[in-house]
């Protein structure tokens, strides 16, 4: 299991010893981390491209780097990381909201996710969920979330029952209640991944179901698995979360991803959050009040250039037309006000990253994609590993 970064510390069973560097291929750093288990020890080697973190004094080379070499090294500084006994039941029955997680559980989930990155097609781990069935019940459109969950299940040997556009093509169109639908589907499957157009729908489903429910987005409410993959992305890209500055940009009123991410960022120390959005879609007061209650510094700004120059993470989101109803005039007023383009990249720090939950429209220009700091497609890939980890934990435990 790969070493966790300095982000986490706990007095659990596994002991992470400080890594050593050794000779490697050119432009790479090798990190050898000895990981002590209750079982026999082993030595694991991680080779990472020598990219942004390791090339700060070589700006011309950095600018000419091939994008394939733009993945920077996992943080080399390690501390003790929490873990749980193999086979122990996962602490959560359902994944409904970001507030469910504490730092110990986050750390352990991220360790499992890193294990999932190494699952090979012919390895024993790709049969971890053999015999299990996952139902995906999506009342709203989805590409990445639905397909990544289905891919995650299949990559671990499980099977999938899928309902796309359940609002129109399931018995909901006939007037069936959500509760009745859940009671029916739980008889066919072992876990349900659900996206719904109403905030709070996932909580209703969990209260009804005897099998695990994963909230894949409930209207303008929350999207906890997106928040998990976002924090995991920050950890993998930046190397830490404590002490970072994050700019949340775009539709902050309707964006369930930014709401869930704000809840998770509040778990960490000395984080500062900037809110940058058109007036009509400002972050709602409940999130601001929650951050204040947790001692998290936050600031509203109308200057994306200034915020981008300060931040480690610029988290862009699209203006969600589907949330405006008939007020298309308000949508058009908000759309296009804040765009991440070359001008924004020019003021960003070299170690910083641009993230986006996707899909994007025109809020990130396509020429940004070639920059190593554009992390949004890597972010989507990290989502696969987080969802593999969650399915494994909910169905078979640690």
N, C-alpha and C positions, 0 to 999 in steps of 0.2 A: 504493500500500500504506500502511495506516495506521501512524502512528508508535507505537512501543512505549514503554512507560512506563519510569520510572527503575529498575524491577526488574532490568533486564538491562544489562550492558555487555560489550563485546568489541571486538577490533580486526579486524573483518571488513570487507567491501567497502562496505557501505551506510553512509552518514553521515546521522544524524538531527540536524538543526539545531534549536536551541531554538525552541519555538513562540511565536507572538505572539497576543495577544488583540485582537479588533477588535469594532466595533459590530455588534450582533446583535439579533434580536427580543427583546423583553422577557423576562426570566427565563432567558435563554440566554447561554452563553458560546461564542464561536466560536474555534476553535483552528486556525491556519493553520500547517501543517508542511511545510517544503520538504524533499523527500526526493530525494537524489542517487543516481542509478543509473548503470550503465555506459551505458544508453540515455538519451535526452533527459530533462531534468528536468521536473517538473510540480508544480503547487501544489494541494494537497488541503485542503479545508475540512471540518472536523468541527463540527457544532453539537450541543451537549449541553444537556439541561435543567438549569437552575440549581437543583439540589435539595439533598440533605442537606449535601454538602460546602460549598456556597455559601450556605447559609441558617442557619448555626449561631446567628447573632445575631437570628434572626427566628423564634423557636420557635412562636409562634401561627400564623404563616403556614405553617411547616413542617408543623404538625399538621393543617392544613386542606388540604394539597396533594392534588390528584387523583392517584390511583395511576399514571395514565399518565405523570405528570411525575416519578415517583419514581426513574427511572433516572438515576443520577448520572453526571457527566462522566468521561470517560477521564482518567487522570492527565495533567496538562499538562506536567509536567517530563519531559523526554526525554533519553536518552543514546544513545550509539552502540549499535546492536543487531546481533547476528550475522545473517548471511544467507549463502546458498549460491548458486552459479551456476545460472542457469535451465537446466533439463534435467539437472542433476547428479543422480546416483542418490542416493536416500535412504540415510542411514547405517545404518538398521536393516532387516533382512529380515522380521522378524516383530515383533509387539507382544505380549509375553508377561508382563512384569512391570515395575513402576515403576522398579526399579533400573537399567533400561536407559538412562534418559534423563540427560543432563547439562544444565547451564543453557543452554549455547549452543543445543542442539537444542530445548529447551523454548521458548526465546525465538523461534526461527525457526518452530516449529510454531504458536505463538500468532499470529505475523504472518500466516501462511497462513490461520489460522482467521478472523482479522479480515477478510482478503480474501474469505473464503467468506460472511461476513455480507452482502457487497455483490453477490453473484451474483444476477443478475436472470433471470427466466424466458426472456427473449429475447436474452440476452447470449451471446457466444461461449464464455464460461467454463462455461455450463451444458451444454456438450458435451465437456468435458475427458475424460470417461471413456466416451464413445461407443464401442461395440464390446466393452466389458469386461463380464464377468459376475461377480457376487458371490454366493457361497453362504452362507446363514446356517444354521448347524447348532446348534440349541438343545435341549439335553437337560433344561433347567430352564425354568420359566415366565419370561417377560419381556414387558414392554410397551414402556417407554421405550428400552431398549438395542436391542432388535431393530428396532422401528419407526424409531428415529432412524438406525440404520445403513442400513436399506432406503430411507428418505427421502433420506439423504445420497447414496447411490449413484444414485438416480433423478434427483435435482436436478443431478447432474453428467453426466447423459446415459447412465449405465450401466444394466444390467439385473440382476434379482435372481432367484435360485433359493432358495426358502425351505423349511426344515424346522422346523416348530414342534412341540415336545414329541417330539423325536427319540428320547427314551428309550423311548417307548411306540409311536410310529408309524413308526420306521425299522427297519432290519434289526438294530439293537441289541437289539430285542425278541426276535429269533431267536438271539441269542448272538454276533452279529458283533463282532469286536474294534474298538476305536477306530481302530487303525492301518489295518485293512482298509477301514473307512469312509472315512478320510481319503484313502487311495490311490485309492479309487473317485471321490470327489467332486472331487479335484483334476483329474481328467480332464474334468470338465464345466465348470469355472469357472476364474477367474483369481485369486481371493482367497477365503479362507474366514474367516468370523466365527463363532466357536464359544463357546457357554456349556456348561459341563459340571458335573456334581455332585461330581466328584472333584478335590481339590487336586492340581495338577501335570499335569492332563490336557492343558492347552494346550501345555505343554513337550513332552509326548509327541507331540502332533500336529505341532508344528513340526519335531521331529526326523525325522518320517516324510515330511513334505510337501515338494514342490519349489516350491510357490507360497506366498505370504505367509499366515500365520495371525495372526488378531487374537483375543486372549483377551478374551472378553466376560463373564468371570467363571468361575472354576473352584472351585466349592464354597466352603469357607471360606478359600481361598487368596488370590487377588488379583483385582482388577478395574482394570487399568491405564488403560483409556480413561475410566473414571469419575474416577479420580484426576486425569487430565489436564484433564478438563472442570471438576473442582472447583477446581484451581489457577487455571485460566483464569477461572473465575467470581470467585474472590477478587481476581485481578488487575483484572478489569473493574469489580468492585463497590467494592473498597477502594482500588485504585490502586497497591498495592504488596504485596509478600509479605515481603520482608526486614523484620524487626523486629516482626512481628505476633504476637498471642497467639490461639491456637485452642483451643477446648474441644470435644473429641470425646466425644459423649454417647450412651449407650444400650448396644447389644450390641457390645462391643468385642472379645469373644472370637471370635465367629462372623462379624462384619462384614468382608467382604473389601474394602469400600470404604474403611473407616477404616485398614486395614492399608496399602493402596496409597497413600492420602493421606499417611500418616505417612512412608512412604519418600520421597515427593516433597518434602514439607516440609523434610526433612533436607538438601535441596540448597541451602537458602536461609540467610541470615545472621540470627542473633539471633532466631530463632523460638522461642517457648515453647509447649508443648503440654500441655493439661490433659486427664486421663482421668477421666471421670465415668460410673460404671456400677454396676449392682448387683453384689454380690460374685460371683455365679455366672457372670457374663459379663465379667469384667475383661480388660483388654488383656493379651495373652500376653507372656511374658518375651522372646521373640525380637525383638519390636518394641522393647521397652524397651532391650534390650541394643544393638540397632542404633542407636537414637537416641543412647544414651550414647557409643557408639564414634565417632559423628559430632559429638560435642560439642553436641548439641541438649538444651536444658533441658526436662525434663518433670516433671509432678507429678500424683499421684493425689489425687482429692478426692471427698468425698461430698456436697459443698454446691454444688448447681447455681446457686443464687442468687449466691453469692460469685463463682464462676467466670464466670458470665454478665456480671457487673458489670465484670470485668477484661478480657474478651476482645473482639477485633475480629470474630471469627467463632465462632458457636455452631453446631456441626455435629451435628445430632440424627440418630439412626438408630432404626429399629424393633427391638424384640426379635424375633428370628427363630424363630418357633415350629417351623419345619421342621427346625431344627438340633438340637432337643431330643429327637427320637425319642419314646420312650415316657415320658420324664420330664416329663410335662405339669405336674406339681407345681412343678418348678423354673421352668418357663416362667411360670406364674401368679404365682410369687413375684417374678420379675424384672419382669414387665410392669407398666407404669403407675407405676413408682417415680420416674422423672424425666420430667416433662412440661413442654414449653415452652408457656406460656400468657401471659396479660396480666401476671401477676405477674413473670414473667421479663423480658418486654419493658420493664416499668417500671424495671428496674435496668440494662438494657443501655445502652451509649453510643449516641448518635444516629447515628454513622457505622457502627456495627456491623451485621452481617447474620446472619440465621438461614438455614442451609442444611440440606438433607436430600436424600439420594440417591433417595428415593421408591421404592416406595410407602410412604405413612404409614398408620398405623392411628389411634391416639389419643394419640400421643406429641407431636404439635403440635396444639393446639386450632384449630378452623376460624376462630375470630375473629382469630387471628394473621395470617391471609392478607391482611387489609386494610391491614396496616402496611407502609410502604415498606421496612422492614428485612427483610421476608419475601422471601428471594431464591430460594426453591427452584423455583418455576416458571420464573423467568428462567434458573436453573441448568440446568434440563432443556433449555431452548432453546439455551443455549450448547453443550450436548452435541452438537447437530446440526452446528454449525460445526466443532467439534473433529473429529468423525468424518468430515465432508467433507474436512477437511485431511488426515487420516491416510490415507483412501482415495486421494486424489490423490497424496500423497507415496509411498505404497507401490507404486502402479501406474505412475505416470509420472515420479516424481521431483520435484525442486524446480522 
